[in-house]
Structures are given as C-alpha cells and as structure tokens.
Amino acid sequence: MTERDIKERLKTISYPGFTRDIVSFGVIKEINLDSDRCEVRLAMITENMEVVDQIVTEVEKTLAGIEGLPPTEVIVERQPRDKAAEARQMAQAMGTGPKGVPGVARVLAVASGKGGVGKSTVAANLSVALAAAGYRVGLLDTDFYGPSVPTMFGVGPSDNKGADPEGRMIPLQRHGVKLVSMGLYAREGAPLIWRGPMLGKALAQFLGDVLWGELDYLLLDLPPGTGDVQLTLTQQTVVDGGIIVTTPQDVALADVERGMKMFEQAGTPVIGIIENMSFHICGGCGRKSYIFGEGGGAAVARRFDVPLLSAVPLRREVR
C-alpha cells in the first residue's frame, strides 16, 4: 500500500450530506505512512462534531484490516480562523455584527468577479441539485439591475405570489426551490434606476421580510463584481461560504482574485471554484474541444489553495 493507494480508498467515503468524497472536499490534509503506522490527518472546518465523528469512523473502518497496512491513527486538525472571521464572530456575539437569516441553516453566496461567466446558471443548477438531493433550498437573486433567475426558471412578474397580511413576501416555488428575485416584482423589461442606499434597503427586505420558512440552504446569486450589494450583504448577513464562478481564460484570474479578496475581507470562507464553459463536446464526432483554453480554473484554485469543485461543459440545452 502506498499513500496514493490509501487516498484512492478514502475517495469511497462521501462527506456527510453530500455526494462528493472527502478527498475532493479537501478534508484529507496529509497521509504519513511508514512500516510501523499509517497517520491520516484531517483538516476540518465544520463545527458540527457529529460530522467530524462520522468521518473519523468511516476513515478507520475503510482502512481497517487492509493487508500490509500498519495500524491507522486518524488525527483531526482544526482549520485556524482568520482575523476577519474572529472579528465577525465577536461582533455577532455582541449583537453589533451581521445577522443570520431566520429559519435558514446555511447561507451560500455564488459570486464572480465579472459578468458573463454563467454565475446565475451555476446558482440555479446548484440550487435545483441540492433540492433534488432532499434539502430544503431557497435561491435569492440579488442582481437587482440584471436579474437572471426568473429566466433560468421560466417565470416572470405574473407568477409572483404577492405577500401575506403582514406584508412579507411569499416565495415562488419551482423544481423544489423557493425563489425571490426583483425580476418577479418589476415590470418586464423596465430598467431599475436606483442608487446604493435604495439597493441596501431592498436587499434587507429580501432577506428579512420573506417567508422563507425552514431552509437547509439559502443560495445568493450575487451581481458581478464587488459593489454596493456585496458590501451591504457582508455587513448585514452572515454568509457561511462563498463559491467563485470563472471561465478557463487566463484573463479571468484577476477577476477571481477580486472575488477572493472580497470574501476574505468579510471573513467568509471560500468553499471553492467552479469553472464554467470548460469545454464543448461535439454532437457529431464526440470530440472534446477546449474553446476558451484549458486548465485556467485549476490554476486559479492552486494559486489560492482552494478546491476546484467542478468543470462544467458548454451544453446546447443550457445555452
């Protein structure tokens, strides 16, 4: 058995609640193997001890009794919190920092440094995938100037559910996902001409005055860049993790860096990078073509030491 063999065995273990394995999730920090023992170090960022204990048990069970493998020791290492995260935690404890969304267990932000990379497409498909996996999911479109979520789900202003007697918005539900978007409330095709303070008020209303109910995940489809909406969001709301969407081109590197720094300054951990439009498979010959270049997303992920979560191909039906 080699360290590589051990890692391959550990790929059979799924992260609790997800279909991805613990290796691609970045949980396996290090494997040290010699003639006397096998040491597996886990890098854990979750505060849920049930998840930690389950992963440790699965690792021990998977490696137990393998011929030629010495006794296994599993060591759990806590990922150190950065100063921004610590400051945010202290502010929350004193009631002066960003708040959670009532009834929502986790808030995930899908972001990009620039427009046109398919961020809304990724957010829409990710939310539907989570719903299909049995989670209670909401999707909030925070791109007030160019809302794309209604188009992704085939809905419009005529489909909005209005409000309850107390004035709280009732989300529209499609494919198991609860949806809120300015595109459901503004007249179709009408331009939105708002300054920063108005955006902040609208965002606060979309977060606090919506009947989300109990959700496992609320996904935020952020507008491109790092402007007013992103700033207001990180000041008002606890975001548990950020996902950066990019395309393979080298030119996307600077835009990803801006997104990474935005989350870093807010004390929000970056879950990973999704490379969209990675390649195209010809419908005639089946050949894979890297239209926008190859390996850009992986290079960015290595540079910032975060996982490359997925490389999503160009597909005609999604287009």
BELSULDA-V675117 format. One record per pair of residues at least 12 apart in sequence whose ideal C-beta (glycine too) atoms are under 6 Angstrom apart, sorted by the first residue. I is the first residue (numbers start at 1). J is the second residue. D is the distance in whole Angstrom. If there is no record, write none. Layout:
i-><I I>
j-><J J>
d-><D D>
This chain:
i-><1 1 3 3 6 7 9 10 10 11 13 16 16 26 27 29 29 36 37 37 37 38 38 38 39 40 40 41 41 42 43 43 44 45 56 59 60 84 85 88 98 98 98 100 101 101 103 103 103 104 104 105 106 106 107 107 107 108 108 109 109 109 109 110 110 110 111 111 111 111 112 112 113 113 113 113 114 114 115 117 117 117 117 118 119 120 120 120 122 122 122 123 123 124 127 127 127 128 128 130 131 131 135 135 136 136 137 137 138 138 138 138 139 139 139 140 140 140 141 141 142 142 142 143 144 144 144 145 147 147 147 149 149 150 150 150 153 156 157 157 159 160 168 168 169 170 180 180 196 199 199 200 203 207 226 226 230 234 239 241 241 242 242 242 243 244 244 244 245 245 246 246 247 247 247 248 248 248 248 248 248 249 249 249 250 253 256 260 270 272 272 272 273 273 273 273 274 274 275 275 276 277 277 278 278 279 280>
j-><68 69 31 33 31 23 62 23 28 23 58 51 54 307 42 41 43 70 70 71 73 69 70 72 73 59 74 75 77 76 77 79 76 79 74 74 74 267 267 267 236 237 238 238 207 218 212 213 214 215 218 216 217 240 218 239 240 219 241 220 222 239 242 123 221 243 222 242 244 259 224 245 255 256 258 259 224 255 224 245 246 247 276 276 245 148 152 221 245 274 276 219 221 152 139 177 219 175 177 217 176 177 216 217 215 216 177 217 178 212 215 218 177 179 219 180 206 220 181 221 220 222 229 223 182 192 199 192 181 182 183 181 221 181 183 184 174 188 184 188 172 184 209 211 210 211 206 210 228 228 229 232 232 237 258 262 262 266 268 269 271 263 268 270 271 256 259 273 274 276 275 297 276 277 292 275 278 292 293 296 297 292 293 296 296 300 300 304 306 306 307 309 297 300 301 308 309 310 297 311 312 292 314 311 313 313 314>
d-><5 5 5 5 5 6 6 5 6 5 5 5 5 5 5 4 4 6 5 6 6 6 5 5 5 6 5 5 6 5 5 6 6 5 5 5 6 3 4 4 5 5 5 5 6 6 6 6 5 5 5 5 5 5 5 5 5 5 5 4 6 5 5 4 6 5 4 6 6 5 6 5 3 6 4 5 5 4 4 5 6 5 6 4 4 4 6 5 5 6 6 6 4 4 4 5 5 5 6 6 3 5 4 6 5 5 5 5 4 5 5 4 5 5 5 5 6 5 3 5 6 6 5 4 5 6 6 6 5 5 3 4 6 5 4 6 5 6 6 6 6 4 5 5 5 5 6 6 4 5 6 4 5 6 6 5 6 4 5 5 4 4 5 5 5 6 5 5 5 6 6 6 6 5 6 6 6 5 5 4 6 5 5 6 6 6 5 5 5 5 4 4 6 6 5 5 5 5 3 5 5 6 5 4 6 5 4>
